[in-house]
């Protein structure tokens, strides 16, 4: 499964949805590749990882 996300930390409800979909696919044994573009790239920053989304 390939997941492309563009929603950043400014909208936490929408930002978490691709990760929920990826987790669901992984629980079924599928491999998942996450691609972050635009505002979603901020989700991978160390400062965003320490904050609650």
mmCIF entry with sequence, helices, sheets and N, C-alpha, C, O atoms, coordinates in Angstrom:
data_MODEL
# 
_entry.id   MODEL 
# 
_entity.id                         1 
_entity.type                       polymer 
_entity.pdbx_number_of_molecules   1 
# 
_entity_poly.entity_id                      1 
_entity_poly.type                           'polypeptide(L)' 
_entity_poly.nstd_linkage                   no 
_entity_poly.nstd_monomer                   no 
_entity_poly.pdbx_seq_one_letter_code       
;(UNK)(UNK)(UNK)(UNK)(UNK)(UNK)(UNK)(UNK)(UNK)(UNK)(UNK)(UNK)(UNK)(UNK)(UNK)(UNK)
(UNK)(UNK)(UNK)(UNK)(UNK)(UNK)(UNK)(UNK)(UNK)(UNK)(UNK)(UNK)(UNK)(UNK)(UNK)(UNK)
(UNK)(UNK)(UNK)(UNK)(UNK)(UNK)(UNK)(UNK)(UNK)(UNK)(UNK)(UNK)(UNK)(UNK)(UNK)(UNK)
(UNK)(UNK)(UNK)(UNK)(UNK)
;
_entity_poly.pdbx_seq_one_letter_code_can   XXXXXXXXXXXXXXXXXXXXXXXXXXXXXXXXXXXXXXXXXXXXXXXXXXXXX 
_entity_poly.pdbx_strand_id                 A 
# 
loop_
_entity_poly_seq.entity_id 
_entity_poly_seq.num 
_entity_poly_seq.mon_id 
_entity_poly_seq.hetero 
1 1  UNK n 
1 2  UNK n 
1 3  UNK n 
1 4  UNK n 
1 5  UNK n 
1 6  UNK n 
1 7  UNK n 
1 8  UNK n 
1 9  UNK n 
1 10 UNK n 
1 11 UNK n 
1 12 UNK n 
1 13 UNK n 
1 14 UNK n 
1 15 UNK n 
1 16 UNK n 
1 17 UNK n 
1 18 UNK n 
1 19 UNK n 
1 20 UNK n 
1 21 UNK n 
1 22 UNK n 
1 23 UNK n 
1 24 UNK n 
1 25 UNK n 
1 26 UNK n 
1 27 UNK n 
1 28 UNK n 
1 29 UNK n 
1 30 UNK n 
1 31 UNK n 
1 32 UNK n 
1 33 UNK n 
1 34 UNK n 
1 35 UNK n 
1 36 UNK n 
1 37 UNK n 
1 38 UNK n 
1 39 UNK n 
1 40 UNK n 
1 41 UNK n 
1 42 UNK n 
1 43 UNK n 
1 44 UNK n 
1 45 UNK n 
1 46 UNK n 
1 47 UNK n 
1 48 UNK n 
1 49 UNK n 
1 50 UNK n 
1 51 UNK n 
1 52 UNK n 
1 53 UNK n 
# 
_struct_asym.id          A 
_struct_asym.entity_id   1 
# 
loop_
_struct_conf.conf_type_id 
_struct_conf.id 
_struct_conf.pdbx_PDB_helix_id 
_struct_conf.beg_label_comp_id 
_struct_conf.beg_label_asym_id 
_struct_conf.beg_label_seq_id 
_struct_conf.pdbx_beg_PDB_ins_code 
_struct_conf.end_label_comp_id 
_struct_conf.end_label_asym_id 
_struct_conf.end_label_seq_id 
_struct_conf.pdbx_end_PDB_ins_code 
_struct_conf.beg_auth_comp_id 
_struct_conf.beg_auth_asym_id 
_struct_conf.beg_auth_seq_id 
_struct_conf.end_auth_comp_id 
_struct_conf.end_auth_asym_id 
_struct_conf.end_auth_seq_id 
_struct_conf.pdbx_PDB_helix_class 
_struct_conf.details 
_struct_conf.pdbx_PDB_helix_length 
HELX_P HELX_P1 AA1 UNK A 12 ? UNK A 27 ? UNK A 12 UNK A 27 1 ? 16 
HELX_P HELX_P2 AA2 UNK A 38 ? UNK A 44 ? UNK A 38 UNK A 44 5 ? 7  
HELX_P HELX_P3 AA3 UNK A 46 ? UNK A 49 ? UNK A 46 UNK A 49 1 ? 4  
# 
_struct_conf_type.id          HELX_P 
_struct_conf_type.criteria    ? 
_struct_conf_type.reference   ? 
# 
_struct_sheet.id               AA1 
_struct_sheet.type             ? 
_struct_sheet.number_strands   2 
_struct_sheet.details          ? 
# 
_struct_sheet_order.sheet_id     AA1 
_struct_sheet_order.range_id_1   1 
_struct_sheet_order.range_id_2   2 
_struct_sheet_order.offset       ? 
_struct_sheet_order.sense        parallel 
# 
loop_
_struct_sheet_range.sheet_id 
_struct_sheet_range.id 
_struct_sheet_range.beg_label_comp_id 
_struct_sheet_range.beg_label_asym_id 
_struct_sheet_range.beg_label_seq_id 
_struct_sheet_range.pdbx_beg_PDB_ins_code 
_struct_sheet_range.end_label_comp_id 
_struct_sheet_range.end_label_asym_id 
_struct_sheet_range.end_label_seq_id 
_struct_sheet_range.pdbx_end_PDB_ins_code 
_struct_sheet_range.beg_auth_comp_id 
_struct_sheet_range.beg_auth_asym_id 
_struct_sheet_range.beg_auth_seq_id 
_struct_sheet_range.end_auth_comp_id 
_struct_sheet_range.end_auth_asym_id 
_struct_sheet_range.end_auth_seq_id 
AA1 1 UNK A 2  ? UNK A 5  ? UNK A 2  UNK A 5  
AA1 2 UNK A 33 ? UNK A 36 ? UNK A 33 UNK A 36 
# 
loop_
_atom_site.group_PDB 
_atom_site.id 
_atom_site.type_symbol 
_atom_site.label_atom_id 
_atom_site.label_alt_id 
_atom_site.label_comp_id 
_atom_site.label_asym_id 
_atom_site.label_entity_id 
_atom_site.label_seq_id 
_atom_site.pdbx_PDB_ins_code 
_atom_site.Cartn_x 
_atom_site.Cartn_y 
_atom_site.Cartn_z 
_atom_site.occupancy 
_atom_site.B_iso_or_equiv 
_atom_site.pdbx_formal_charge 
_atom_site.auth_seq_id 
_atom_site.auth_comp_id 
_atom_site.auth_asym_id 
_atom_site.auth_atom_id 
_atom_site.pdbx_PDB_model_num 
ATOM 1   N N  . UNK A 1 1  ? 0.850  -1.165 0.000  1.00 0.00 ? 1  UNK A N  1 
ATOM 2   C CA . UNK A 1 1  ? 0.000  0.000  0.000  1.00 0.00 ? 1  UNK A CA 1 
ATOM 3   C C  . UNK A 1 1  ? 0.902  1.237  0.000  1.00 0.00 ? 1  UNK A C  1 
ATOM 4   O O  . UNK A 1 1  ? 1.861  1.317  0.768  1.00 0.00 ? 1  UNK A O  1 
ATOM 5   N N  . UNK A 1 2  ? 0.590  2.174  -0.848 1.00 0.00 ? 2  UNK A N  1 
ATOM 6   C CA . UNK A 1 2  ? 1.287  3.456  -0.868 1.00 0.00 ? 2  UNK A CA 1 
ATOM 7   C C  . UNK A 1 2  ? 0.331  4.512  -0.335 1.00 0.00 ? 2  UNK A C  1 
ATOM 8   O O  . UNK A 1 2  ? -0.816 4.606  -0.773 1.00 0.00 ? 2  UNK A O  1 
ATOM 9   N N  . UNK A 1 3  ? 0.814  5.302  0.611  1.00 0.00 ? 3  UNK A N  1 
ATOM 10  C CA . UNK A 1 3  ? -0.012 6.345  1.220  1.00 0.00 ? 3  UNK A CA 1 
ATOM 11  C C  . UNK A 1 3  ? 0.685  7.683  0.999  1.00 0.00 ? 3  UNK A C  1 
ATOM 12  O O  . UNK A 1 3  ? 1.833  7.868  1.402  1.00 0.00 ? 3  UNK A O  1 
ATOM 13  N N  . UNK A 1 4  ? -0.008 8.601  0.364  1.00 0.00 ? 4  UNK A N  1 
ATOM 14  C CA . UNK A 1 4  ? 0.493  9.952  0.134  1.00 0.00 ? 4  UNK A CA 1 
ATOM 15  C C  . UNK A 1 4  ? -0.311 10.899 1.003  1.00 0.00 ? 4  UNK A C  1 
ATOM 16  O O  . UNK A 1 4  ? -1.541 10.913 0.946  1.00 0.00 ? 4  UNK A O  1 
ATOM 17  N N  . UNK A 1 5  ? 0.381  11.687 1.805  1.00 0.00 ? 5  UNK A N  1 
ATOM 18  C CA . UNK A 1 5  ? -0.305 12.647 2.656  1.00 0.00 ? 5  UNK A CA 1 
ATOM 19  C C  . UNK A 1 5  ? 0.276  14.041 2.455  1.00 0.00 ? 5  UNK A C  1 
ATOM 20  O O  . UNK A 1 5  ? 1.482  14.206 2.271  1.00 0.00 ? 5  UNK A O  1 
ATOM 21  N N  . UNK A 1 6  ? -0.593 15.032 2.492  1.00 0.00 ? 6  UNK A N  1 
ATOM 22  C CA . UNK A 1 6  ? -0.173 16.427 2.338  1.00 0.00 ? 6  UNK A CA 1 
ATOM 23  C C  . UNK A 1 6  ? -0.671 17.291 3.486  1.00 0.00 ? 6  UNK A C  1 
ATOM 24  O O  . UNK A 1 6  ? -0.389 18.489 3.524  1.00 0.00 ? 6  UNK A O  1 
ATOM 25  N N  . UNK A 1 7  ? -1.408 16.702 4.424  1.00 0.00 ? 7  UNK A N  1 
ATOM 26  C CA . UNK A 1 7  ? -1.983 17.464 5.535  1.00 0.00 ? 7  UNK A CA 1 
ATOM 27  C C  . UNK A 1 7  ? -0.972 17.537 6.669  1.00 0.00 ? 7  UNK A C  1 
ATOM 28  O O  . UNK A 1 7  ? -0.413 16.520 7.078  1.00 0.00 ? 7  UNK A O  1 
ATOM 29  N N  . UNK A 1 8  ? -0.745 18.723 7.166  1.00 0.00 ? 8  UNK A N  1 
ATOM 30  C CA . UNK A 1 8  ? 0.242  18.931 8.220  1.00 0.00 ? 8  UNK A CA 1 
ATOM 31  C C  . UNK A 1 8  ? -0.352 19.018 9.611  1.00 0.00 ? 8  UNK A C  1 
ATOM 32  O O  . UNK A 1 8  ? -1.536 18.747 9.814  1.00 0.00 ? 8  UNK A O  1 
ATOM 33  N N  . UNK A 1 9  ? 0.476  19.397 10.561 1.00 0.00 ? 9  UNK A N  1 
ATOM 34  C CA . UNK A 1 9  ? 0.060  19.435 11.963 1.00 0.00 ? 9  UNK A CA 1 
ATOM 35  C C  . UNK A 1 9  ? -0.994 20.494 12.281 1.00 0.00 ? 9  UNK A C  1 
ATOM 36  O O  . UNK A 1 9  ? -1.544 20.499 13.382 1.00 0.00 ? 9  UNK A O  1 
ATOM 37  N N  . UNK A 1 10 ? -1.280 21.373 11.353 1.00 0.00 ? 10 UNK A N  1 
ATOM 38  C CA . UNK A 1 10 ? -2.300 22.391 11.606 1.00 0.00 ? 10 UNK A CA 1 
ATOM 39  C C  . UNK A 1 10 ? -3.715 21.789 11.622 1.00 0.00 ? 10 UNK A C  1 
ATOM 40  O O  . UNK A 1 10 ? -4.642 22.408 12.145 1.00 0.00 ? 10 UNK A O  1 
ATOM 41  N N  . UNK A 1 11 ? -3.884 20.598 11.059 1.00 0.00 ? 11 UNK A N  1 
ATOM 42  C CA . UNK A 1 11 ? -5.181 19.912 11.087 1.00 0.00 ? 11 UNK A CA 1 
ATOM 43  C C  . UNK A 1 11 ? -4.943 18.480 11.568 1.00 0.00 ? 11 UNK A C  1 
ATOM 44  O O  . UNK A 1 11 ? -4.817 17.555 10.765 1.00 0.00 ? 11 UNK A O  1 
ATOM 45  N N  . UNK A 1 12 ? -4.884 18.318 12.863 1.00 0.00 ? 12 UNK A N  1 
ATOM 46  C CA . UNK A 1 12 ? -4.499 17.028 13.438 1.00 0.00 ? 12 UNK A CA 1 
ATOM 47  C C  . UNK A 1 12 ? -5.492 15.919 13.126 1.00 0.00 ? 12 UNK A C  1 
ATOM 48  O O  . UNK A 1 12 ? -5.091 14.760 13.024 1.00 0.00 ? 12 UNK A O  1 
ATOM 49  N N  . UNK A 1 13 ? -6.762 16.231 12.973 1.00 0.00 ? 13 UNK A N  1 
ATOM 50  C CA . UNK A 1 13 ? -7.758 15.208 12.672 1.00 0.00 ? 13 UNK A CA 1 
ATOM 51  C C  . UNK A 1 13 ? -7.480 14.574 11.317 1.00 0.00 ? 13 UNK A C  1 
ATOM 52  O O  . UNK A 1 13 ? -7.493 13.350 11.187 1.00 0.00 ? 13 UNK A O  1 
ATOM 53  N N  . UNK A 1 14 ? -7.231 15.395 10.317 1.00 0.00 ? 14 UNK A N  1 
ATOM 54  C CA . UNK A 1 14 ? -6.944 14.869 8.986  1.00 0.00 ? 14 UNK A CA 1 
ATOM 55  C C  . UNK A 1 14 ? -5.526 14.315 8.884  1.00 0.00 ? 14 UNK A C  1 
ATOM 56  O O  . UNK A 1 14 ? -5.286 13.384 8.114  1.00 0.00 ? 14 UNK A O  1 
ATOM 57  N N  . UNK A 1 15 ? -4.585 14.867 9.643  1.00 0.00 ? 15 UNK A N  1 
ATOM 58  C CA . UNK A 1 15 ? -3.188 14.438 9.553  1.00 0.00 ? 15 UNK A CA 1 
ATOM 59  C C  . UNK A 1 15 ? -3.004 13.000 10.025 1.00 0.00 ? 15 UNK A C  1 
ATOM 60  O O  . UNK A 1 15 ? -2.113 12.304 9.538  1.00 0.00 ? 15 UNK A O  1 
ATOM 61  N N  . UNK A 1 16 ? -3.819 12.550 10.951 1.00 0.00 ? 16 UNK A N  1 
ATOM 62  C CA . UNK A 1 16 ? -3.646 11.208 11.507 1.00 0.00 ? 16 UNK A CA 1 
ATOM 63  C C  . UNK A 1 16 ? -4.280 10.122 10.627 1.00 0.00 ? 16 UNK A C  1 
ATOM 64  O O  . UNK A 1 16 ? -3.902 8.957  10.749 1.00 0.00 ? 16 UNK A O  1 
ATOM 65  N N  . UNK A 1 17 ? -5.211 10.456 9.761  1.00 0.00 ? 17 UNK A N  1 
ATOM 66  C CA . UNK A 1 17 ? -5.934 9.460  8.973  1.00 0.00 ? 17 UNK A CA 1 
ATOM 67  C C  . UNK A 1 17 ? -5.039 8.572  8.094  1.00 0.00 ? 17 UNK A C  1 
ATOM 68  O O  . UNK A 1 17 ? -5.259 7.361  8.066  1.00 0.00 ? 17 UNK A O  1 
ATOM 69  N N  . UNK A 1 18 ? -4.044 9.109  7.378  1.00 0.00 ? 18 UNK A N  1 
ATOM 70  C CA . UNK A 1 18 ? -3.182 8.223  6.591  1.00 0.00 ? 18 UNK A CA 1 
ATOM 71  C C  . UNK A 1 18 ? -2.401 7.238  7.460  1.00 0.00 ? 18 UNK A C  1 
ATOM 72  O O  . UNK A 1 18 ? -2.114 6.121  7.028  1.00 0.00 ? 18 UNK A O  1 
ATOM 73  N N  . UNK A 1 19 ? -2.059 7.644  8.676  1.00 0.00 ? 19 UNK A N  1 
ATOM 74  C CA . UNK A 1 19 ? -1.328 6.750  9.566  1.00 0.00 ? 19 UNK A CA 1 
ATOM 75  C C  . UNK A 1 19 ? -2.230 5.641  10.095 1.00 0.00 ? 19 UNK A C  1 
ATOM 76  O O  . UNK A 1 19 ? -1.775 4.514  10.290 1.00 0.00 ? 19 UNK A O  1 
ATOM 77  N N  . UNK A 1 20 ? -3.489 5.948  10.326 1.00 0.00 ? 20 UNK A N  1 
ATOM 78  C CA . UNK A 1 20 ? -4.453 4.925  10.743 1.00 0.00 ? 20 UNK A CA 1 
ATOM 79  C C  . UNK A 1 20 ? -4.662 3.916  9.613  1.00 0.00 ? 20 UNK A C  1 
ATOM 80  O O  . UNK A 1 20 ? -4.712 2.710  9.855  1.00 0.00 ? 20 UNK A O  1 
ATOM 81  N N  . UNK A 1 21 ? -4.781 4.407  8.396  1.00 0.00 ? 21 UNK A N  1 
ATOM 82  C CA . UNK A 1 21 ? -4.950 3.510  7.247  1.00 0.00 ? 21 UNK A CA 1 
ATOM 83  C C  . UNK A 1 21 ? -3.719 2.619  7.070  1.00 0.00 ? 21 UNK A C  1 
ATOM 84  O O  . UNK A 1 21 ? -3.844 1.424  6.799  1.00 0.00 ? 21 UNK A O  1 
ATOM 85  N N  . UNK A 1 22 ? -2.543 3.203  7.223  1.00 0.00 ? 22 UNK A N  1 
ATOM 86  C CA . UNK A 1 22 ? -1.314 2.420  7.111  1.00 0.00 ? 22 UNK A CA 1 
ATOM 87  C C  . UNK A 1 22 ? -1.193 1.367  8.200  1.00 0.00 ? 22 UNK A C  1 
ATOM 88  O O  . UNK A 1 22 ? -0.763 0.245  7.935  1.00 0.00 ? 22 UNK A O  1 
ATOM 89  N N  . UNK A 1 23 ? -1.564 1.716  9.402  1.00 0.00 ? 23 UNK A N  1 
ATOM 90  C CA . UNK A 1 23 ? -1.512 0.760  10.512 1.00 0.00 ? 23 UNK A CA 1 
ATOM 91  C C  . UNK A 1 23 ? -2.481 -0.390 10.271 1.00 0.00 ? 23 UNK A C  1 
ATOM 92  O O  . UNK A 1 23 ? -2.160 -1.545 10.554 1.00 0.00 ? 23 UNK A O  1 
ATOM 93  N N  . UNK A 1 24 ? -3.662 -0.081 9.751  1.00 0.00 ? 24 UNK A N  1 
ATOM 94  C CA . UNK A 1 24 ? -4.631 -1.119 9.435  1.00 0.00 ? 24 UNK A CA 1 
ATOM 95  C C  . UNK A 1 24 ? -4.112 -2.074 8.372  1.00 0.00 ? 24 UNK A C  1 
ATOM 96  O O  . UNK A 1 24 ? -4.288 -3.288 8.483  1.00 0.00 ? 24 UNK A O  1 
ATOM 97  N N  . UNK A 1 25 ? -3.481 -1.536 7.353  1.00 0.00 ? 25 UNK A N  1 
ATOM 98  C CA . UNK A 1 25 ? -2.915 -2.374 6.297  1.00 0.00 ? 25 UNK A CA 1 
ATOM 99  C C  . UNK A 1 25 ? -1.783 -3.245 6.837  1.00 0.00 ? 25 UNK A C  1 
ATOM 100 O O  . UNK A 1 25 ? -1.673 -4.417 6.478  1.00 0.00 ? 25 UNK A O  1 
ATOM 101 N N  . UNK A 1 26 ? -0.953 -2.680 7.686  1.00 0.00 ? 26 UNK A N  1 
ATOM 102 C CA . UNK A 1 26 ? 0.140  -3.458 8.268  1.00 0.00 ? 26 UNK A CA 1 
ATOM 103 C C  . UNK A 1 26 ? -0.393 -4.577 9.161  1.00 0.00 ? 26 UNK A C  1 
ATOM 104 O O  . UNK A 1 26 ? 0.206  -5.651 9.218  1.00 0.00 ? 26 UNK A O  1 
ATOM 105 N N  . UNK A 1 27 ? -1.497 -4.348 9.852  1.00 0.00 ? 27 UNK A N  1 
ATOM 106 C CA . UNK A 1 27 ? -2.066 -5.386 10.713 1.00 0.00 ? 27 UNK A CA 1 
ATOM 107 C C  . UNK A 1 27 ? -2.600 -6.559 9.891  1.00 0.00 ? 27 UNK A C  1 
ATOM 108 O O  . UNK A 1 27 ? -2.744 -7.664 10.413 1.00 0.00 ? 27 UNK A O  1 
ATOM 109 N N  . UNK A 1 28 ? -2.894 -6.326 8.610  1.00 0.00 ? 28 UNK A N  1 
ATOM 110 C CA . UNK A 1 28 ? -3.318 -7.389 7.706  1.00 0.00 ? 28 UNK A CA 1 
ATOM 111 C C  . UNK A 1 28 ? -2.140 -8.017 6.977  1.00 0.00 ? 28 UNK A C  1 
ATOM 112 O O  . UNK A 1 28 ? -2.331 -8.874 6.114  1.00 0.00 ? 28 UNK A O  1 
ATOM 113 N N  . UNK A 1 29 ? -0.923 -7.600 7.315  1.00 0.00 ? 29 UNK A N  1 
ATOM 114 C CA . UNK A 1 29 ? 0.274  -8.182 6.713  1.00 0.00 ? 29 UNK A CA 1 
ATOM 115 C C  . UNK A 1 29 ? 0.753  -7.499 5.448  1.00 0.00 ? 29 UNK A C  1 
ATOM 116 O O  . UNK A 1 29 ? 1.685  -7.986 4.809  1.00 0.00 ? 29 UNK A O  1 
ATOM 117 N N  . UNK A 1 30 ? 0.153  -6.401 5.072  1.00 0.00 ? 30 UNK A N  1 
ATOM 118 C CA . UNK A 1 30 ? 0.577  -5.673 3.877  1.00 0.00 ? 30 UNK A CA 1 
ATOM 119 C C  . UNK A 1 30 ? 1.776  -4.795 4.200  1.00 0.00 ? 30 UNK A C  1 
ATOM 120 O O  . UNK A 1 30 ? 1.933  -4.343 5.335  1.00 0.00 ? 30 UNK A O  1 
ATOM 121 N N  . UNK A 1 31 ? 2.612  -4.556 3.217  1.00 0.00 ? 31 UNK A N  1 
ATOM 122 C CA . UNK A 1 31 ? 3.693  -3.586 3.397  1.00 0.00 ? 31 UNK A CA 1 
ATOM 123 C C  . UNK A 1 31 ? 3.147  -2.201 3.056  1.00 0.00 ? 31 UNK A C  1 
ATOM 124 O O  . UNK A 1 31 ? 2.299  -2.052 2.176  1.00 0.00 ? 31 UNK A O  1 
ATOM 125 N N  . UNK A 1 32 ? 3.643  -1.204 3.761  1.00 0.00 ? 32 UNK A N  1 
ATOM 126 C CA . UNK A 1 32 ? 3.135  0.157  3.611  1.00 0.00 ? 32 UNK A CA 1 
ATOM 127 C C  . UNK A 1 32 ? 4.300  1.110  3.373  1.00 0.00 ? 32 UNK A C  1 
ATOM 128 O O  . UNK A 1 32 ? 5.322  1.039  4.057  1.00 0.00 ? 32 UNK A O  1 
ATOM 129 N N  . UNK A 1 33 ? 4.141  1.991  2.408  1.00 0.00 ? 33 UNK A N  1 
ATOM 130 C CA . UNK A 1 33 ? 5.102  3.060  2.151  1.00 0.00 ? 33 UNK A CA 1 
ATOM 131 C C  . UNK A 1 33 ? 4.370  4.388  2.332  1.00 0.00 ? 33 UNK A C  1 
ATOM 132 O O  . UNK A 1 33 ? 3.362  4.645  1.675  1.00 0.00 ? 33 UNK A O  1 
ATOM 133 N N  . UNK A 1 34 ? 4.885  5.225  3.227  1.00 0.00 ? 34 UNK A N  1 
ATOM 134 C CA . UNK A 1 34 ? 4.278  6.530  3.494  1.00 0.00 ? 34 UNK A CA 1 
ATOM 135 C C  . UNK A 1 34 ? 5.076  7.612  2.770  1.00 0.00 ? 34 UNK A C  1 
ATOM 136 O O  . UNK A 1 34 ? 6.305  7.640  2.844  1.00 0.00 ? 34 UNK A O  1 
ATOM 137 N N  . UNK A 1 35 ? 4.387  8.484  2.085  1.00 0.00 ? 35 UNK A N  1 
ATOM 138 C CA . UNK A 1 35 ? 5.002  9.607  1.394  1.00 0.00 ? 35 UNK A CA 1 
ATOM 139 C C  . UNK A 1 35 ? 4.390  10.894 1.928  1.00 0.00 ? 35 UNK A C  1 
ATOM 140 O O  . UNK A 1 35 ? 3.174  11.083 1.877  1.00 0.00 ? 35 UNK A O  1 
ATOM 141 N N  . UNK A 1 36 ? 5.232  11.767 2.434  1.00 0.00 ? 36 UNK A N  1 
ATOM 142 C CA . UNK A 1 36 ? 4.766  13.049 2.964  1.00 0.00 ? 36 UNK A CA 1 
ATOM 143 C C  . UNK A 1 36 ? 5.195  14.166 2.025  1.00 0.00 ? 36 UNK A C  1 
ATOM 144 O O  . UNK A 1 36 ? 6.359  14.256 1.635  1.00 0.00 ? 36 UNK A O  1 
ATOM 145 N N  . UNK A 1 37 ? 4.240  15.012 1.671  1.00 0.00 ? 37 UNK A N  1 
ATOM 146 C CA . UNK A 1 37 ? 4.523  16.148 0.797  1.00 0.00 ? 37 UNK A CA 1 
ATOM 147 C C  . UNK A 1 37 ? 3.918  17.405 1.400  1.00 0.00 ? 37 UNK A C  1 
ATOM 148 O O  . UNK A 1 37 ? 3.048  17.338 2.269  1.00 0.00 ? 37 UNK A O  1 
ATOM 149 N N  . UNK A 1 38 ? 4.382  18.524 0.938  1.00 0.00 ? 38 UNK A N  1 
ATOM 150 C CA . UNK A 1 38 ? 3.889  19.840 1.345  1.00 0.00 ? 38 UNK A CA 1 
ATOM 151 C C  . UNK A 1 38 ? 3.924  19.986 2.865  1.00 0.00 ? 38 UNK A C  1 
ATOM 152 O O  . UNK A 1 38 ? 4.981  19.797 3.466  1.00 0.00 ? 38 UNK A O  1 
ATOM 153 N N  . UNK A 1 39 ? 2.821  20.310 3.493  1.00 0.00 ? 39 UNK A N  1 
ATOM 154 C CA . UNK A 1 39 ? 2.777  20.563 4.932  1.00 0.00 ? 39 UNK A CA 1 
ATOM 155 C C  . UNK A 1 39 ? 3.032  19.304 5.763  1.00 0.00 ? 39 UNK A C  1 
ATOM 156 O O  . UNK A 1 39 ? 3.461  19.398 6.913  1.00 0.00 ? 39 UNK A O  1 
ATOM 157 N N  . UNK A 1 40 ? 2.770  18.129 5.187  1.00 0.00 ? 40 UNK A N  1 
ATOM 158 C CA . UNK A 1 40 ? 2.947  16.878 5.934  1.00 0.00 ? 40 UNK A CA 1 
ATOM 159 C C  . UNK A 1 40 ? 4.406  16.596 6.261  1.00 0.00 ? 40 UNK A C  1 
ATOM 160 O O  . UNK A 1 40 ? 4.692  15.793 7.149  1.00 0.00 ? 40 UNK A O  1 
ATOM 161 N N  . UNK A 1 41 ? 5.333  17.240 5.563  1.00 0.00 ? 41 UNK A N  1 
ATOM 162 C CA . UNK A 1 41 ? 6.742  17.001 5.863  1.00 0.00 ? 41 UNK A CA 1 
ATOM 163 C C  . UNK A 1 41 ? 7.097  17.462 7.274  1.00 0.00 ? 41 UNK A C  1 
ATOM 164 O O  . UNK A 1 41 ? 8.064  16.974 7.859  1.00 0.00 ? 41 UNK A O  1 
ATOM 165 N N  . UNK A 1 42 ? 6.334  18.386 7.819  1.00 0.00 ? 42 UNK A N  1 
ATOM 166 C CA . UNK A 1 42 ? 6.583  18.855 9.183  1.00 0.00 ? 42 UNK A CA 1 
ATOM 167 C C  . UNK A 1 42 ? 6.281  17.773 10.225 1.00 0.00 ? 42 UNK A C  1 
ATOM 168 O O  . UNK A 1 42 ? 6.771  17.846 11.353 1.00 0.00 ? 42 UNK A O  1 
ATOM 169 N N  . UNK A 1 43 ? 5.480  16.771 9.854  1.00 0.00 ? 43 UNK A N  1 
ATOM 170 C CA . UNK A 1 43 ? 5.151  15.694 10.795 1.00 0.00 ? 43 UNK A CA 1 
ATOM 171 C C  . UNK A 1 43 ? 6.378  14.850 11.136 1.00 0.00 ? 43 UNK A C  1 
ATOM 172 O O  . UNK A 1 43 ? 6.420  14.218 12.191 1.00 0.00 ? 43 UNK A O  1 
ATOM 173 N N  . UNK A 1 44 ? 7.367  14.835 10.257 1.00 0.00 ? 44 UNK A N  1 
ATOM 174 C CA . UNK A 1 44 ? 8.582  14.054 10.498 1.00 0.00 ? 44 UNK A CA 1 
ATOM 175 C C  . UNK A 1 44 ? 9.672  14.813 11.215 1.00 0.00 ? 44 UNK A C  1 
ATOM 176 O O  . UNK A 1 44 ? 10.714 14.236 11.524 1.00 0.00 ? 44 UNK A O  1 
ATOM 177 N N  . UNK A 1 45 ? 9.471  16.075 11.487 1.00 0.00 ? 45 UNK A N  1 
ATOM 178 C CA . UNK A 1 45 ? 10.483 16.872 12.181 1.00 0.00 ? 45 UNK A CA 1 
ATOM 179 C C  . UNK A 1 45 ? 10.548 16.467 13.665 1.00 0.00 ? 45 UNK A C  1 
ATOM 180 O O  . UNK A 1 45 ? 9.523  16.145 14.264 1.00 0.00 ? 45 UNK A O  1 
ATOM 181 N N  . UNK A 1 46 ? 11.738 16.485 14.247 1.00 0.00 ? 46 UNK A N  1 
ATOM 182 C CA . UNK A 1 46 ? 11.858 16.110 15.662 1.00 0.00 ? 46 UNK A CA 1 
ATOM 183 C C  . UNK A 1 46 ? 10.971 16.953 16.590 1.00 0.00 ? 46 UNK A C  1 
ATOM 184 O O  . UNK A 1 46 ? 10.474 16.443 17.594 1.00 0.00 ? 46 UNK A O  1 
ATOM 185 N N  . UNK A 1 47 ? 10.775 18.200 16.273 1.00 0.00 ? 47 UNK A N  1 
ATOM 186 C CA . UNK A 1 47 ? 9.933  19.037 17.132 1.00 0.00 ? 47 UNK A CA 1 
ATOM 187 C C  . UNK A 1 47 ? 8.465  18.616 17.037 1.00 0.00 ? 47 UNK A C  1 
ATOM 188 O O  . UNK A 1 47 ? 7.739  18.720 18.026 1.00 0.00 ? 47 UNK A O  1 
ATOM 189 N N  . UNK A 1 48 ? 8.011  18.146 15.875 1.00 0.00 ? 48 UNK A N  1 
ATOM 190 C CA . UNK A 1 48 ? 6.624  17.691 15.731 1.00 0.00 ? 48 UNK A CA 1 
ATOM 191 C C  . UNK A 1 48 ? 6.421  16.343 16.408 1.00 0.00 ? 48 UNK A C  1 
ATOM 192 O O  . UNK A 1 48 ? 5.337  16.054 16.914 1.00 0.00 ? 48 UNK A O  1 
ATOM 193 N N  . UNK A 1 49 ? 7.460  15.520 16.416 1.00 0.00 ? 49 UNK A N  1 
ATOM 194 C CA . UNK A 1 49 ? 7.343  14.193 17.024 1.00 0.00 ? 49 UNK A CA 1 
ATOM 195 C C  . UNK A 1 49 ? 7.154  14.285 18.531 1.00 0.00 ? 49 UNK A C  1 
ATOM 196 O O  . UNK A 1 49 ? 6.559  13.390 19.130 1.00 0.00 ? 49 UNK A O  1 
ATOM 197 N N  . UNK A 1 50 ? 7.643  15.335 19.146 1.00 0.00 ? 50 UNK A N  1 
ATOM 198 C CA . UNK A 1 50 ? 7.510  15.475 20.588 1.00 0.00 ? 50 UNK A CA 1 
ATOM 199 C C  . UNK A 1 50 ? 6.202  16.140 21.008 1.00 0.00 ? 50 UNK A C  1 
ATOM 200 O O  . UNK A 1 50 ? 5.851  16.137 22.188 1.00 0.00 ? 50 UNK A O  1 
ATOM 201 N N  . UNK A 1 51 ? 5.476  16.715 20.036 1.00 0.00 ? 51 UNK A N  1 
ATOM 202 C CA . UNK A 1 51 ? 4.202  17.379 20.323 1.00 0.00 ? 51 UNK A CA 1 
ATOM 203 C C  . UNK A 1 51 ? 3.043  16.445 20.046 1.00 0.00 ? 51 UNK A C  1 
ATOM 204 O O  . UNK A 1 51 ? 3.147  15.545 19.213 1.00 0.00 ? 51 UNK A O  1 
ATOM 205 N N  . UNK A 1 52 ? 1.945  16.657 20.739 1.00 0.00 ? 52 UNK A N  1 
ATOM 206 C CA . UNK A 1 52 ? 0.731  15.901 20.474 1.00 0.00 ? 52 UNK A CA 1 
ATOM 207 C C  . UNK A 1 52 ? 0.046  16.496 19.255 1.00 0.00 ? 52 UNK A C  1 
ATOM 208 O O  . UNK A 1 52 ? -0.098 17.714 19.155 1.00 0.00 ? 52 UNK A O  1 
ATOM 209 N N  . UNK A 1 53 ? -0.377 15.643 18.326 1.00 0.00 ? 53 UNK A N  1 
ATOM 210 C CA . UNK A 1 53 ? -1.098 16.126 17.147 1.00 0.00 ? 53 UNK A CA 1 
ATOM 211 C C  . UNK A 1 53 ? -2.533 16.110 17.388 1.00 0.00 ? 53 UNK A C  1 
ATOM 212 O O  . UNK A 1 53 ? -3.311 16.482 16.510 1.00 0.00 ? 53 UNK A O  1 
# 
